[in-house]
């Protein structure tokens, strides 16, 4: 499947070219980065039954959703994480 194909956005269900979305909010990964030990820097993805390096992402949402409502949702999650879960920065 070509990267330029028009597909359906997983969020708004409109047909569009899709963009990459982090599986976990980047802000969460940034918070957890300092806590991880080097030997635990990989993440297990059950769908592929394997460990991966880096930040897992998927190309399943359009740019409007990724840079709009989903970006706002990530920001909200970041605030909740900092307030109730994370350490004071």
HELIX and SHEET records of a PDB file:
HELIX    1   1 UNK A   26  UNK A   33  1                                   8    
HELIX    2   2 UNK A   38  UNK A   40  5                                   3    
HELIX    3   3 UNK A   63  UNK A   67  1                                   5    
HELIX    4   4 UNK A   69  UNK A   80  1                                  12    
HELIX    5   5 UNK A   81  UNK A   85  3                                   5    
SHEET    1   A 2 UNK A   7  UNK A   8  0                                        
SHEET    2   A 2 UNK A  15  UNK A  16 -1                                        
SHEET    1   B 2 UNK A  18  UNK A  22  0                                        
SHEET    2   B 2 UNK A  57  UNK A  62 -1                                        
SHEET    1   C 2 UNK A  43  UNK A  45  0                                        
SHEET    2   C 2 UNK A  50  UNK A  52 -1                                        
END                                                                             
